[in-house]
Amino acid sequence: MSSSEIVRVASYAPSAREVILVAGFPGSGLVGSIAVNYLT
């Protein structure tokens, strides 16, 4: 692919009625990060 070519990427936003945010902040020993990693 040469540097003069244009590449377009189209994406649609996912539709969700209920959005859940899981946040784990690093504390003592990174427990929050490890717990969120396990949940996801």
N, C-alpha and C positions, 0 to 999 in steps of 0.2 A: 504494500500500500504506500503510495507516495504521500508526501506531506501536503499536497494540494487538494486531496480528497476530503470531502465533508462527510462526517458520520453523524447521523441523527439517531437518538435513542428516545423512544416514546414510552411513557409509563403512566399508568392510571393510579390514582390514589385508592387504596383499599377502602371498601365501605364497611363500616362497623357501627353497630348500634350501641354497644357498650365497650368502652376502652378501659383496660386495666393497666395501670403503671406499677411496676414492681421496682423499687429502688432500694439498694443495699449500700449503705455508706461504710467505707472501711473504718473499723474501729480497732480495738485491741486484737491483734492477730488476724486482721482482715476477715473477721467472722461474717460481716454483712455481705461482702463480695462473694465469699464462698457459698453462703446460704442462697443468694440469688442465682448464682451459677447452678446450684443443685436444683432449684425450683424450675428453672427454664430448661 
